[in-house]
Amino acid sequence: MKLYLSVILIYFTLSPVVGQVANSTKVKKEFSFDDFYTGGNFGLQFGTITLIDVSPLIGYKITDRYSMGIGGTYTYYRDKRFNPAYTSNVYGGRLFAKFIIWENLFAYSEWETLNGAWNFNESRFNITSLFIGGGYTYAVAGNSSIQVLGLYNLNASVSSPYQNPILRIGFNLGF
């Protein structure tokens, strides 16, 4: 039930923004592989705390300004400050929507569910986050870009792995 409510919230969060620009509400008539893009985040940290994060995504441009997509997340975490060392594997997925407001500035919303042992006792449970925010896209070459996002988790809790505000930097590659 939470999934349906989150998807509806993402849709209604960005729909008023889309409605402000008449041309952007027209859905493309032809399906094209050129409208897909991939990207995501990759993070590494080694030392007393080891962290490996892989978060790929794939999106589709519904109009020239509006796109939606899905992504996955896997994070390996090891903390040697504990004896024995604490190790955790976190995995999950996300749905996102993005609307280009003006040139390289965009509005963004995302629903994410992660599964992990959040309280150091090996009992695994899901944490759901609902992010809203915006960002900036910097074109690198051709269809490649770097994105910087500033997000706020509307569903923050004591168990949440995020602290508001959240800053993300990622890379996208269009086909």
C-alpha positions in Angstrom: 0.0 0.0 0.0 2.9 2.4 0.8 4.3 1.8 -2.7 1.1 2.9 -4.3 0.8 6.0 -2.1 4.4 6.9 -2.7 4.1 6.6 -6.5 0.9 8.7 -6.5 2.7 11.3 -4.3 5.7 11.4 -6.7 3.3 11.9 -9.6 1.3 14.7 -7.9 4.5 16.3 -6.6 5.8 16.9 -10.1 2.5 17.1 -12.1 1.9 20.8 -11.2 5.4 21.7 -12.4 4.8 19.8 -15.7 1.5 21.6 -16.2 3.2 25.0 -16.1 4.8 24.4 -19.5 2.3 23.6 -22.2 4.8 21.9 -24.6 6.2 19.6 -21.9 2.8 17.9 -21.3 2.7 16.3 -24.7 3.8 12.7 -24.5 6.1 11.7 -27.3 4.2 9.7 -30.0 7.0 7.3 -31.0 9.0 5.1 -28.7 12.7 5.6 -29.1 15.7 3.9 -27.5 17.4 7.4 -27.8 15.1 8.5 -25.0 16.6 6.1 -22.5 19.5 7.1 -20.2 21.5 5.3 -17.6 23.6 6.4 -14.7 23.7 6.4 -11.0 26.2 6.6 -8.1 29.3 4.7 -7.1 31.1 5.2 -3.8 34.2 3.7 -2.1 35.7 4.2 1.3 38.4 2.0 2.8 40.0 2.0 6.2 38.6 1.4 9.7 35.2 1.8 8.0 34.8 0.2 4.6 31.9 1.2 2.4 31.2 0.2 -1.1 28.0 1.6 -2.7 26.7 0.8 -6.2 23.4 2.5 -7.3 22.7 2.2 -11.0 19.6 3.7 -12.6 17.8 3.7 -15.9 15.4 6.4 -17.0 13.1 7.3 -19.9 12.3 10.7 -21.3 8.6 10.9 -21.5 8.7 14.5 -22.9 11.7 16.8 -23.5 11.5 18.0 -19.9 9.9 15.1 -17.9 11.4 11.7 -17.3 10.8 8.8 -14.9 12.8 5.7 -14.1 14.0 3.0 -11.7 17.2 2.1 -9.9 18.8 -0.3 -7.6 21.1 0.0 -4.6 23.7 -2.3 -3.0 25.9 -1.2 -0.1 28.5 -3.2 1.7 29.5 -1.8 5.1 32.2 -3.0 7.5 33.2 -1.3 10.7 36.4 -2.6 12.4 35.9 -0.5 15.5 33.7 -3.4 16.8 35.1 -6.7 18.0 34.3 -8.7 15.9 34.0 -6.3 13.1 30.4 -5.3 12.2 29.5 -6.2 8.6 26.3 -5.4 6.8 24.8 -5.7 3.3 22.1 -3.3 2.3 20.0 -3.6 -0.9 16.9 -2.0 -2.3 15.3 -0.2 -5.2 13.8 3.2 -6.1 11.4 4.9 -8.5 12.1 8.5 -9.5 10.7 11.4 -11.5 12.6 14.4 -12.9 11.3 17.6 -14.5 13.6 20.2 -16.1 12.5 23.6 -14.9 14.9 25.8 -16.8 18.0 24.8 -18.8 20.1 22.7 -16.4 17.9 23.1 -13.3 15.5 20.4 -12.4 12.9 19.3 -9.8 13.2 15.7 -8.5 11.3 13.2 -6.4 12.1 9.7 -5.4 10.6 6.8 -3.5 13.2 4.3 -2.2 13.1 1.1 -0.1 16.2 -0.3 1.5 16.6 -3.6 3.3 19.3 -4.0 5.9 20.2 -4.8 9.5 20.0 -1.2 10.8 20.3 -1.8 14.5 23.4 -3.9 14.7 21.5 -7.0 15.8 21.3 -8.8 12.4 17.5 -8.5 12.2 16.8 -7.1 8.8 13.9 -4.8 8.0 12.9 -2.3 5.3 13.2 1.4 5.5 11.2 3.5 3.0 12.3 7.1 2.1 10.5 9.7 0.1 12.8 12.4 -1.3 12.0 15.7 -2.8 14.4 18.3 -4.1 16.2 19.5 -7.1 19.5 19.7 -8.8 21.7 20.9 -11.6 22.9 18.9 -14.6 26.4 19.7 -16.0 26.9 18.4 -19.6 30.3 16.7 -20.0 30.4 15.4 -23.6 27.7 14.3 -26.0 24.9 12.7 -24.0 27.0 12.4 -20.8 26.4 14.6 -17.8 27.2 15.0 -14.1 24.3 15.7 -11.7 24.3 17.4 -8.3 21.1 16.8 -6.3 20.0 18.4 -3.0 17.2 16.3 -1.4 15.1 16.2 1.7 13.7 12.9 3.1 10.1 13.5 4.0 9.9 10.1 5.7 13.0 10.5 8.0 13.1 8.3 11.1 15.5 7.3 13.8 16.4 4.2 11.8 16.9 6.1 8.5 20.4 5.8 7.0 20.1 9.5 5.8 20.4 12.8 7.6 18.6 15.8 6.0 19.6 17.5 3.8 21.1 14.9 1.5 23.6 15.8 -1.2 24.1 13.4 -4.2 26.5 13.6 -7.1 26.0 11.2 -10.0 26.8 10.5 -13.6 24.3 9.9 -16.5 24.9 8.5 -19.9 22.3 8.7 -22.7 22.1 6.1 -25.5 
